[in-house]
Amino acid sequence: ADWMRKNLWGVNISDAIVERLENSAKPAQTGIEICQELITQIMTLPGIDGVHLMGPECERAAAKIISAFR
């Protein structure tokens, strides 16, 4: 999350999410859980029919995130 904040233009990651990842014993799993929570919230917005996941070299994590919504 910290790398994304510094290197990807337009990315906005809250301090709360960064802290949650930093304090996690399993940050990779926590990241997946955060993504699933955010997608669940986004899908409640009017006019939203889906999301676009981007995760270079994170295909397995993306698959886990997607599988939660099938």
PDB file of N, CA, C and O in Angstrom:
ATOM      1  N   ALA A   1       0.827  -1.189   0.000  1.00  0.00           N
ATOM      2  CA  ALA A   1       0.000   0.000   0.000  1.00  0.00           C
ATOM      3  C   ALA A   1       0.871   1.252   0.000  1.00  0.00           C
ATOM      4  O   ALA A   1       0.579   2.221  -0.701  1.00  0.00           O
ATOM      5  N   ASP A   2       1.929   1.225   0.781  1.00  0.00           N
ATOM      6  CA  ASP A   2       2.819   2.381   0.842  1.00  0.00           C
ATOM      7  C   ASP A   2       3.478   2.623  -0.512  1.00  0.00           C
ATOM      8  O   ASP A   2       3.577   3.765  -0.959  1.00  0.00           O
ATOM      9  N   TRP A   3       3.931   1.548  -1.168  1.00  0.00           N
ATOM     10  CA  TRP A   3       4.545   1.684  -2.491  1.00  0.00           C
ATOM     11  C   TRP A   3       3.541   2.261  -3.481  1.00  0.00           C
ATOM     12  O   TRP A   3       3.883   3.130  -4.284  1.00  0.00           O
ATOM     13  N   MET A   4       2.305   1.779  -3.425  1.00  0.00           N
ATOM     14  CA  MET A   4       1.279   2.267  -4.341  1.00  0.00           C
ATOM     15  C   MET A   4       1.023   3.753  -4.118  1.00  0.00           C
ATOM     16  O   MET A   4       0.869   4.509  -5.077  1.00  0.00           O
ATOM     17  N   ARG A   5       0.978   4.167  -2.867  1.00  0.00           N
ATOM     18  CA  ARG A   5       0.769   5.580  -2.550  1.00  0.00           C
ATOM     19  C   ARG A   5       1.849   6.460  -3.175  1.00  0.00           C
ATOM     20  O   ARG A   5       1.568   7.546  -3.682  1.00  0.00           O
ATOM     21  N   LYS A   6       3.075   5.977  -3.130  1.00  0.00           N
ATOM     22  CA  LYS A   6       4.211   6.776  -3.582  1.00  0.00           C
ATOM     23  C   LYS A   6       4.440   6.711  -5.090  1.00  0.00           C
ATOM     24  O   LYS A   6       4.983   7.652  -5.670  1.00  0.00           O
ATOM     25  N   ASN A   7       4.039   5.624  -5.730  1.00  0.00           N
ATOM     26  CA  ASN A   7       4.442   5.390  -7.110  1.00  0.00           C
ATOM     27  C   ASN A   7       3.324   5.335  -8.140  1.00  0.00           C
ATOM     28  O   ASN A   7       3.606   5.398  -9.336  1.00  0.00           O
ATOM     29  N   LEU A   8       2.094   5.223  -7.732  1.00  0.00           N
ATOM     30  CA  LEU A   8       0.993   5.129  -8.696  1.00  0.00           C
ATOM     31  C   LEU A   8       0.135   6.386  -8.628  1.00  0.00           C
ATOM     32  O   LEU A   8      -0.551   6.641  -7.638  1.00  0.00           O
ATOM     33  N   TRP A   9       0.192   7.158  -9.699  1.00  0.00           N
ATOM     34  CA  TRP A   9      -0.562   8.397  -9.761  1.00  0.00           C
ATOM     35  C   TRP A   9      -2.055   8.111  -9.622  1.00  0.00           C
ATOM     36  O   TRP A   9      -2.582   7.191 -10.249  1.00  0.00           O
ATOM     37  N   GLY A  10      -2.723   8.901  -8.803  1.00  0.00           N
ATOM     38  CA  GLY A  10      -4.161   8.797  -8.653  1.00  0.00           C
ATOM     39  C   GLY A  10      -4.623   7.798  -7.614  1.00  0.00           C
ATOM     40  O   GLY A  10      -5.821   7.690  -7.351  1.00  0.00           O
ATOM     41  N   VAL A  11      -3.694   7.063  -7.019  1.00  0.00           N
ATOM     42  CA  VAL A  11      -4.065   6.078  -6.007  1.00  0.00           C
ATOM     43  C   VAL A  11      -4.239   6.789  -4.670  1.00  0.00           C
ATOM     44  O   VAL A  11      -3.388   7.577  -4.258  1.00  0.00           O
ATOM     45  N   ASN A  12      -5.344   6.503  -4.003  1.00  0.00           N
ATOM     46  CA  ASN A  12      -5.625   7.088  -2.699  1.00  0.00           C
ATOM     47  C   ASN A  12      -5.920   5.950  -1.727  1.00  0.00           C
ATOM     48  O   ASN A  12      -6.972   5.316  -1.801  1.00  0.00           O
ATOM     49  N   ILE A  13      -4.994   5.701  -0.827  1.00  0.00           N
ATOM     50  CA  ILE A  13      -5.159   4.644   0.168  1.00  0.00           C
ATOM     51  C   ILE A  13      -5.168   5.304   1.537  1.00  0.00           C
ATOM     52  O   ILE A  13      -4.231   6.019   1.894  1.00  0.00           O
ATOM     53  N   SER A  14      -6.212   5.067   2.292  1.00  0.00           N
ATOM     54  CA  SER A  14      -6.361   5.737   3.580  1.00  0.00           C
ATOM     55  C   SER A  14      -5.308   5.275   4.582  1.00  0.00           C
ATOM     56  O   SER A  14      -4.765   4.175   4.483  1.00  0.00           O
ATOM     57  N   ASP A  15      -5.039   6.148   5.549  1.00  0.00           N
ATOM     58  CA  ASP A  15      -4.121   5.790   6.630  1.00  0.00           C
ATOM     59  C   ASP A  15      -4.637   4.574   7.394  1.00  0.00           C
ATOM     60  O   ASP A  15      -3.848   3.744   7.845  1.00  0.00           O
ATOM     61  N   ALA A  16      -5.952   4.466   7.539  1.00  0.00           N
ATOM     62  CA  ALA A  16      -6.532   3.333   8.272  1.00  0.00           C
ATOM     63  C   ALA A  16      -6.205   2.010   7.585  1.00  0.00           C
ATOM     64  O   ALA A  16      -5.906   1.024   8.258  1.00  0.00           O
ATOM     65  N   ILE A  17      -6.259   1.977   6.273  1.00  0.00           N
ATOM     66  CA  ILE A  17      -5.933   0.746   5.544  1.00  0.00           C
ATOM     67  C   ILE A  17      -4.454   0.426   5.683  1.00  0.00           C
ATOM     68  O   ILE A  17      -4.089  -0.728   5.906  1.00  0.00           O
ATOM     69  N   VAL A  18      -3.600   1.434   5.554  1.00  0.00           N
ATOM     70  CA  VAL A  18      -2.161   1.208   5.709  1.00  0.00           C
ATOM     71  C   VAL A  18      -1.859   0.677   7.106  1.00  0.00           C
ATOM     72  O   VAL A  18      -1.085  -0.269   7.254  1.00  0.00           O
ATOM     73  N   GLU A  19      -2.458   1.271   8.124  1.00  0.00           N
ATOM     74  CA  GLU A  19      -2.244   0.813   9.499  1.00  0.00           C
ATOM     75  C   GLU A  19      -2.735  -0.618   9.690  1.00  0.00           C
ATOM     76  O   GLU A  19      -2.081  -1.427  10.348  1.00  0.00           O
ATOM     77  N   ARG A  20      -3.873  -0.915   9.119  1.00  0.00           N
ATOM     78  CA  ARG A  20      -4.407  -2.278   9.233  1.00  0.00           C
ATOM     79  C   ARG A  20      -3.444  -3.295   8.623  1.00  0.00           C
ATOM     80  O   ARG A  20      -3.225  -4.362   9.197  1.00  0.00           O
ATOM     81  N   LEU A  21      -2.875  -2.974   7.477  1.00  0.00           N
ATOM     82  CA  LEU A  21      -1.907  -3.866   6.838  1.00  0.00           C
ATOM     83  C   LEU A  21      -0.622  -3.966   7.651  1.00  0.00           C
ATOM     84  O   LEU A  21      -0.082  -5.057   7.832  1.00  0.00           O
ATOM     85  N   GLU A  22      -0.134  -2.827   8.140  1.00  0.00           N
ATOM     86  CA  GLU A  22       1.109  -2.821   8.917  1.00  0.00           C
ATOM     87  C   GLU A  22       0.979  -3.594  10.225  1.00  0.00           C
ATOM     88  O   GLU A  22       1.948  -4.194  10.690  1.00  0.00           O
ATOM     89  N   ASN A  23      -0.205  -3.582  10.818  1.00  0.00           N
ATOM     90  CA  ASN A  23      -0.419  -4.251  12.102  1.00  0.00           C
ATOM     91  C   ASN A  23      -0.844  -5.706  11.965  1.00  0.00           C
ATOM     92  O   ASN A  23      -1.017  -6.400  12.967  1.00  0.00           O
ATOM     93  N   SER A  24      -1.009  -6.163  10.751  1.00  0.00           N
ATOM     94  CA  SER A  24      -1.481  -7.527  10.518  1.00  0.00           C
ATOM     95  C   SER A  24      -0.344  -8.540  10.611  1.00  0.00           C
ATOM     96  O   SER A  24       0.771  -8.292  10.153  1.00  0.00           O
ATOM     97  N   ALA A  25      -0.652  -9.682  11.212  1.00  0.00           N
ATOM     98  CA  ALA A  25       0.302 -10.798  11.232  1.00  0.00           C
ATOM     99  C   ALA A  25       0.378 -11.456   9.857  1.00  0.00           C
ATOM    100  O   ALA A  25       1.380 -12.087   9.521  1.00  0.00           O
ATOM    101  N   LYS A  26      -0.680 -11.308   9.066  1.00  0.00           N
ATOM    102  CA  LYS A  26      -0.746 -11.880   7.717  1.00  0.00           C
ATOM    103  C   LYS A  26      -1.195 -10.792   6.742  1.00  0.00           C
ATOM    104  O   LYS A  26      -2.350 -10.780   6.318  1.00  0.00           O
ATOM    105  N   PRO A  27      -0.286  -9.876   6.384  1.00  0.00           N
ATOM    106  CA  PRO A  27      -0.698  -8.743   5.549  1.00  0.00           C
ATOM    107  C   PRO A  27      -1.251  -9.124   4.183  1.00  0.00           C
ATOM    108  O   PRO A  27      -2.140  -8.439   3.676  1.00  0.00           O
ATOM    109  N   ALA A  28      -0.758 -10.185   3.576  1.00  0.00           N
ATOM    110  CA  ALA A  28      -1.293 -10.584   2.268  1.00  0.00           C
ATOM    111  C   ALA A  28      -2.759 -10.989   2.396  1.00  0.00           C
ATOM    112  O   ALA A  28      -3.587 -10.587   1.578  1.00  0.00           O
ATOM    113  N   GLN A  29      -3.083 -11.773   3.407  1.00  0.00           N
ATOM    114  CA  GLN A  29      -4.467 -12.186   3.632  1.00  0.00           C
ATOM    115  C   GLN A  29      -5.330 -10.986   4.004  1.00  0.00           C
ATOM    116  O   GLN A  29      -6.470 -10.870   3.555  1.00  0.00           O
ATOM    117  N   THR A  30      -4.790 -10.106   4.814  1.00  0.00           N
ATOM    118  CA  THR A  30      -5.523  -8.901   5.197  1.00  0.00           C
ATOM    119  C   THR A  30      -5.804  -8.035   3.977  1.00  0.00           C
ATOM    120  O   THR A  30      -6.885  -7.458   3.865  1.00  0.00           O
ATOM    121  N   GLY A  31      -4.849  -7.939   3.066  1.00  0.00           N
ATOM    122  CA  GLY A  31      -5.057  -7.180   1.834  1.00  0.00           C
ATOM    123  C   GLY A  31      -6.191  -7.744   1.004  1.00  0.00           C
ATOM    124  O   GLY A  31      -6.990  -6.997   0.440  1.00  0.00           O
ATOM    125  N   ILE A  32      -6.261  -9.063   0.930  1.00  0.00           N
ATOM    126  CA  ILE A  32      -7.357  -9.718   0.207  1.00  0.00           C
ATOM    127  C   ILE A  32      -8.689  -9.399   0.876  1.00  0.00           C
ATOM    128  O   ILE A  32      -9.671  -9.089   0.200  1.00  0.00           O
ATOM    129  N   GLU A  33      -8.721  -9.475   2.200  1.00  0.00           N
ATOM    130  CA  GLU A  33      -9.953  -9.177   2.941  1.00  0.00           C
ATOM    131  C   GLU A  33     -10.383  -7.727   2.729  1.00  0.00           C
ATOM    132  O   GLU A  33     -11.568  -7.449   2.551  1.00  0.00           O
ATOM    133  N   ILE A  34      -9.425  -6.809   2.749  1.00  0.00           N
ATOM    134  CA  ILE A  34      -9.738  -5.397   2.522  1.00  0.00           C
ATOM    135  C   ILE A  34     -10.333  -5.207   1.127  1.00  0.00           C
ATOM    136  O   ILE A  34     -11.327  -4.497   0.969  1.00  0.00           O
ATOM    137  N   CYS A  35      -9.740  -5.828   0.130  1.00  0.00           N
ATOM    138  CA  CYS A  35     -10.269  -5.732  -1.240  1.00  0.00           C
ATOM    139  C   CYS A  35     -11.699  -6.249  -1.313  1.00  0.00           C
ATOM    140  O   CYS A  35     -12.561  -5.623  -1.929  1.00  0.00           O
ATOM    141  N   GLN A  36     -11.947  -7.393  -0.684  1.00  0.00           N
ATOM    142  CA  GLN A  36     -13.292  -7.964  -0.705  1.00  0.00           C
ATOM    143  C   GLN A  36     -14.287  -7.031  -0.016  1.00  0.00           C
ATOM    144  O   GLN A  36     -15.408  -6.860  -0.494  1.00  0.00           O
ATOM    145  N   GLU A  37     -13.887  -6.432   1.094  1.00  0.00           N
ATOM    146  CA  GLU A  37     -14.762  -5.497   1.806  1.00  0.00           C
ATOM    147  C   GLU A  37     -15.065  -4.268   0.946  1.00  0.00           C
ATOM    148  O   GLU A  37     -16.210  -3.821   0.872  1.00  0.00           O
ATOM    149  N   LEU A  38     -14.039  -3.729   0.303  1.00  0.00           N
ATOM    150  CA  LEU A  38     -14.235  -2.546  -0.539  1.00  0.00           C
ATOM    151  C   LEU A  38     -15.129  -2.851  -1.736  1.00  0.00           C
ATOM    152  O   LEU A  38     -15.995  -2.049  -2.086  1.00  0.00           O
ATOM    153  N   ILE A  39     -14.923  -3.995  -2.359  1.00  0.00           N
ATOM    154  CA  ILE A  39     -15.760  -4.376  -3.499  1.00  0.00           C
ATOM    155  C   ILE A  39     -17.209  -4.526  -3.057  1.00  0.00           C
ATOM    156  O   ILE A  39     -18.118  -4.084  -3.760  1.00  0.00           O
ATOM    157  N   THR A  40     -17.432  -5.135  -1.917  1.00  0.00           N
ATOM    158  CA  THR A  40     -18.792  -5.289  -1.392  1.00  0.00           C
ATOM    159  C   THR A  40     -19.449  -3.925  -1.222  1.00  0.00           C
ATOM    160  O   THR A  40     -20.615  -3.751  -1.576  1.00  0.00           O
ATOM    161  N   GLN A  41     -18.713  -2.960  -0.686  1.00  0.00           N
ATOM    162  CA  GLN A  41     -19.253  -1.609  -0.507  1.00  0.00           C
ATOM    163  C   GLN A  41     -19.502  -0.927  -1.852  1.00  0.00           C
ATOM    164  O   GLN A  41     -20.544  -0.303  -2.053  1.00  0.00           O
ATOM    165  N   ILE A  42     -18.553  -1.046  -2.758  1.00  0.00           N
ATOM    166  CA  ILE A  42     -18.677  -0.411  -4.079  1.00  0.00           C
ATOM    167  C   ILE A  42     -19.893  -0.944  -4.825  1.00  0.00           C
ATOM    168  O   ILE A  42     -20.595  -0.183  -5.490  1.00  0.00           O
ATOM    169  N   MET A  43     -20.143  -2.231  -4.721  1.00  0.00           N
ATOM    170  CA  MET A  43     -21.246  -2.853  -5.464  1.00  0.00           C
ATOM    171  C   MET A  43     -22.621  -2.397  -4.981  1.00  0.00           C
ATOM    172  O   MET A  43     -23.621  -2.658  -5.650  1.00  0.00           O
ATOM    173  N   THR A  44     -22.691  -1.722  -3.835  1.00  0.00           N
ATOM    174  CA  THR A  44     -23.972  -1.203  -3.356  1.00  0.00           C
ATOM    175  C   THR A  44     -24.293   0.166  -3.957  1.00  0.00           C
ATOM    176  O   THR A  44     -25.410   0.663  -3.806  1.00  0.00           O
ATOM    177  N   LEU A  45     -23.330   0.772  -4.632  1.00  0.00           N
ATOM    178  CA  LEU A  45     -23.549   2.093  -5.212  1.00  0.00           C
ATOM    179  C   LEU A  45     -24.423   1.987  -6.463  1.00  0.00           C
ATOM    180  O   LEU A  45     -24.246   1.074  -7.269  1.00  0.00           O
ATOM    181  N   PRO A  46     -25.361   2.912  -6.625  1.00  0.00           N
ATOM    182  CA  PRO A  46     -26.215   2.887  -7.807  1.00  0.00           C
ATOM    183  C   PRO A  46     -25.391   2.998  -9.088  1.00  0.00           C
ATOM    184  O   PRO A  46     -24.454   3.793  -9.171  1.00  0.00           O
ATOM    185  N   GLY A  47     -25.749   2.201 -10.069  1.00  0.00           N
ATOM    186  CA  GLY A  47     -25.104   2.259 -11.370  1.00  0.00           C
ATOM    187  C   GLY A  47     -23.807   1.477 -11.490  1.00  0.00           C
ATOM    188  O   GLY A  47     -23.201   1.455 -12.562  1.00  0.00           O
ATOM    189  N   ILE A  48     -23.372   0.841 -10.424  1.00  0.00           N
ATOM    190  CA  ILE A  48     -22.131   0.060 -10.462  1.00  0.00           C
ATOM    191  C   ILE A  48     -22.480  -1.396 -10.741  1.00  0.00           C
ATOM    192  O   ILE A  48     -23.265  -2.011 -10.019  1.00  0.00           O
ATOM    193  N   ASP A  49     -21.886  -1.933 -11.794  1.00  0.00           N
ATOM    194  CA  ASP A  49     -22.149  -3.320 -12.182  1.00  0.00           C
ATOM    195  C   ASP A  49     -20.940  -4.226 -12.011  1.00  0.00           C
ATOM    196  O   ASP A  49     -21.047  -5.437 -12.203  1.00  0.00           O
ATOM    197  N   GLY A  50     -19.798  -3.661 -11.656  1.00  0.00           N
ATOM    198  CA  GLY A  50     -18.600  -4.483 -11.510  1.00  0.00           C
ATOM    199  C   GLY A  50     -17.406  -3.637 -11.128  1.00  0.00           C
ATOM    200  O   GLY A  50     -17.516  -2.423 -10.958  1.00  0.00           O
ATOM    201  N   VAL A  51     -16.283  -4.280 -10.996  1.00  0.00           N
ATOM    202  CA  VAL A  51     -15.039  -3.592 -10.652  1.00  0.00           C
ATOM    203  C   VAL A  51     -13.926  -4.098 -11.563  1.00  0.00           C
ATOM    204  O   VAL A  51     -14.049  -5.151 -12.189  1.00  0.00           O
ATOM    205  N   HIS A  52     -12.862  -3.348 -11.626  1.00  0.00           N
ATOM    206  CA  HIS A  52     -11.686  -3.725 -12.413  1.00  0.00           C
ATOM    207  C   HIS A  52     -10.528  -3.891 -11.439  1.00  0.00           C
ATOM    208  O   HIS A  52     -10.101  -2.926 -10.805  1.00  0.00           O
ATOM    209  N   LEU A  53     -10.025  -5.103 -11.321  1.00  0.00           N
ATOM    210  CA  LEU A  53      -8.894  -5.366 -10.428  1.00  0.00           C
ATOM    211  C   LEU A  53      -7.594  -5.259 -11.203  1.00  0.00           C
ATOM    212  O   LEU A  53      -7.476  -5.761 -12.321  1.00  0.00           O
ATOM    213  N   MET A  54      -6.632  -4.604 -10.601  1.00  0.00           N
ATOM    214  CA  MET A  54      -5.291  -4.529 -11.179  1.00  0.00           C
ATOM    215  C   MET A  54      -4.311  -4.958 -10.098  1.00  0.00           C
ATOM    216  O   MET A  54      -4.292  -4.389  -9.006  1.00  0.00           O
ATOM    217  N   GLY A  55      -3.515  -5.943 -10.399  1.00  0.00           N
ATOM    218  CA  GLY A  55      -2.540  -6.432  -9.438  1.00  0.00           C
ATOM    219  C   GLY A  55      -1.384  -7.096 -10.135  1.00  0.00           C
ATOM    220  O   GLY A  55      -1.314  -8.324 -10.195  1.00  0.00           O
ATOM    221  N   PRO A  56      -0.472  -6.303 -10.666  1.00  0.00           N
ATOM    222  CA  PRO A  56       0.658  -6.910 -11.370  1.00  0.00           C
ATOM    223  C   PRO A  56       1.372  -7.940 -10.499  1.00  0.00           C
ATOM    224  O   PRO A  56       1.735  -7.664  -9.356  1.00  0.00           O
ATOM    225  N   GLU A  57       1.560  -9.107 -11.051  1.00  0.00           N
ATOM    226  CA  GLU A  57       2.233 -10.212 -10.372  1.00  0.00           C
ATOM    227  C   GLU A  57       1.488 -10.673  -9.116  1.00  0.00           C
ATOM    228  O   GLU A  57       2.088 -11.239  -8.202  1.00  0.00           O
ATOM    229  N   CYS A  58       0.186 -10.426  -9.082  1.00  0.00           N
ATOM    230  CA  CYS A  58      -0.639 -10.841  -7.939  1.00  0.00           C
ATOM    231  C   CYS A  58      -1.847 -11.640  -8.415  1.00  0.00           C
ATOM    232  O   CYS A  58      -2.943 -11.499  -7.872  1.00  0.00           O
ATOM    233  N   GLU A  59      -1.649 -12.468  -9.417  1.00  0.00           N
ATOM    234  CA  GLU A  59      -2.766 -13.187 -10.016  1.00  0.00           C
ATOM    235  C   GLU A  59      -3.472 -14.100  -9.017  1.00  0.00           C
ATOM    236  O   GLU A  59      -4.698 -14.204  -9.041  1.00  0.00           O
ATOM    237  N   ARG A  60      -2.730 -14.753  -8.155  1.00  0.00           N
ATOM    238  CA  ARG A  60      -3.365 -15.654  -7.176  1.00  0.00           C
ATOM    239  C   ARG A  60      -4.235 -14.884  -6.194  1.00  0.00           C
ATOM    240  O   ARG A  60      -5.330 -15.326  -5.847  1.00  0.00           O
ATOM    241  N   ALA A  61      -3.753 -13.743  -5.752  1.00  0.00           N
ATOM    242  CA  ALA A  61      -4.555 -12.922  -4.846  1.00  0.00           C
ATOM    243  C   ALA A  61      -5.816 -12.440  -5.558  1.00  0.00           C
ATOM    244  O   ALA A  61      -6.900 -12.448  -4.974  1.00  0.00           O
ATOM    245  N   ALA A  62      -5.681 -12.025  -6.806  1.00  0.00           N
ATOM    246  CA  ALA A  62      -6.849 -11.580  -7.569  1.00  0.00           C
ATOM    247  C   ALA A  62      -7.864 -12.707  -7.706  1.00  0.00           C
ATOM    248  O   ALA A  62      -9.068 -12.477  -7.600  1.00  0.00           O
ATOM    249  N   ALA A  63      -7.383 -13.921  -7.940  1.00  0.00           N
ATOM    250  CA  ALA A  63      -8.286 -15.075  -8.049  1.00  0.00           C
ATOM    251  C   ALA A  63      -9.035 -15.305  -6.743  1.00  0.00           C
ATOM    252  O   ALA A  63     -10.223 -15.625  -6.765  1.00  0.00           O
ATOM    253  N   LYS A  64      -8.366 -15.150  -5.612  1.00  0.00           N
ATOM    254  CA  LYS A  64      -9.028 -15.315  -4.307  1.00  0.00           C
ATOM    255  C   LYS A  64     -10.088 -14.243  -4.102  1.00  0.00           C
ATOM    256  O   LYS A  64     -11.174 -14.521  -3.594  1.00  0.00           O
ATOM    257  N   ILE A  65      -9.768 -13.030  -4.498  1.00  0.00           N
ATOM    258  CA  ILE A  65     -10.725 -11.930  -4.357  1.00  0.00           C
ATOM    259  C   ILE A  65     -11.953 -12.195  -5.220  1.00  0.00           C
ATOM    260  O   ILE A  65     -13.083 -12.070  -4.748  1.00  0.00           O
ATOM    261  N   ILE A  66     -11.739 -12.557  -6.467  1.00  0.00           N
ATOM    262  CA  ILE A  66     -12.841 -12.819  -7.394  1.00  0.00           C
ATOM    263  C   ILE A  66     -13.695 -13.983  -6.918  1.00  0.00           C
ATOM    264  O   ILE A  66     -14.921 -13.934  -7.023  1.00  0.00           O
ATOM    265  N   SER A  67     -13.065 -15.024  -6.397  1.00  0.00           N
ATOM    266  CA  SER A  67     -13.817 -16.217  -5.984  1.00  0.00           C
ATOM    267  C   SER A  67     -14.820 -15.923  -4.878  1.00  0.00           C
ATOM    268  O   SER A  67     -15.801 -16.650  -4.729  1.00  0.00           O
ATOM    269  N   ALA A  68     -14.594 -14.886  -4.114  1.00  0.00           N
ATOM    270  CA  ALA A  68     -15.529 -14.531  -3.046  1.00  0.00           C
ATOM    271  C   ALA A  68     -16.846 -14.001  -3.598  1.00  0.00           C
ATOM    272  O   ALA A  68     -17.835 -13.921  -2.869  1.00  0.00           O
ATOM    273  N   PHE A  69     -16.870 -13.640  -4.873  1.00  0.00           N
ATOM    274  CA  PHE A  69     -18.063 -13.037  -5.463  1.00  0.00           C
ATOM    275  C   PHE A  69     -18.737 -13.921  -6.500  1.00  0.00           C
ATOM    276  O   PHE A  69     -19.634 -13.465  -7.209  1.00  0.00           O
ATOM    277  N   ARG A  70     -18.327 -15.156  -6.597  1.00  0.00           N
ATOM    278  CA  ARG A  70     -18.953 -16.074  -7.556  1.00  0.00           C
ATOM    279  C   ARG A  70     -20.064 -16.826  -6.917  1.00  0.00           C
ATOM    280  O   ARG A  70     -20.710 -17.647  -7.569  1.00  0.00           O
TER     281      ARG A  70
END
